[in-house]
Amino acid sequence: MKPFIISFVFLLCCTPLIAQKIYKVKYESQADLKIYAVDYESQCDLKVYFVDYESKANKDGLWYPVQYESQADVKVFYVDYESQADLKIFYVDYESQAGWRNKQKQHLIKFIH
């Protein structure tokens, strides 16, 4: 029984959670992540859909904008040029379309809480 409990606690502590609560900062120096919104889906790393409720932000690309910085999992800054971005995003029209196009960038918004 003890090894099971230890394994369970280890999994809870070390499993990366998908950060979905987003706060837009005013200055680049405040950001965890610099993003650029591209015009075409084929150019993006991540397809993003903004959800209305925090509880719905439970999948890659489903973002919930929070009102206060302290509520955010990730603080983002929108850059003016694609070359300045850590992550290129494309806004989709439907929740089901959200997700990664470039899985090599996943590490950018996964944090352990």
VENWO-V365103 format. One record per backbone hydrogen bond with DSSP energy under -0.5 kcal/mol. CO is the residue of the C=O (numbers start at 1). NH is the residue of the N-H. If there is no record, write none. Layout:
CO | NH
CO | NH
//
This chain:
1 | 5
2 | 6
3 | 7
4 | 8
5 | 9
6 | 10
7 | 11
8 | 12
9 | 13
10 | 14
11 | 15
14 | 16
17 | 19
17 | 111
20 | 22
20 | 64
21 | 73
21 | 74
22 | 66
23 | 25
23 | 76
27 | 30
28 | 31
33 | 35
33 | 77
34 | 86
34 | 87
35 | 79
36 | 38
36 | 89
40 | 43
41 | 44
45 | 101
45 | 102
46 | 48
46 | 90
47 | 99
48 | 92
49 | 51
49 | 63
53 | 56
54 | 57
56 | 58
59 | 62
61 | 49
61 | 63
63 | 51
63 | 65
64 | 22
68 | 71
69 | 72
74 | 23
74 | 76
75 | 32
75 | 33
76 | 25
77 | 35
77 | 79
81 | 84
82 | 85
87 | 36
87 | 89
88 | 45
88 | 46
89 | 38
90 | 48
94 | 97
95 | 98
99 | 47
101 | 103
102 | 105
103 | 106
105 | 108
106 | 109
107 | 110
109 | 19
109 | 111
111 | 17
111 | 113
//
